[in-house]
Amino acid sequence: MGPSLPFDRGWESLGISSSMNVEDRGSEFVVTVHLPGADRSRIQAETQGRMLSVVVGPAKGADSRAPGGEAPFEHESFHSRLLLPEPVDEDRMQTEYSEGVLTIRLPKKSVVADEANAEKQD
């Protein structure tokens, strides 16, 4: 076996993005992905069932610093998948990319169904 690295060091050489966080806010999941310097036009987020995929194609001219002074997003591409804890309403997914952070809002399917049933009863 080759030399080992401490767990908290060496990841930058593997081309792995910094972090992907999920927050359960009751009626929706909010996912944040840190992609400093990524080209907004090359970011794609999609769901298929409970699986969320985030893909970033290669950026052109990524030699400038990102907002906040972070190093630019230099990877040829990035792809990350996340299994969500509950089904979501794919048609109501909202995304926003600001200052190197992609925010994805995913309403829970059970909450959407409950709201639709409440409207029918009124």
Secondary structure by P-SEA (a helix, b strand, c coil): ccccccccccccccccccbbbbbbcccbbbbbbbbcccccccbbbbbcccbbbbbbccccccccccccccccccccbbbbbbbbccccccccbbbbbcccbbbbbbccaaaaaaaaaaaaac
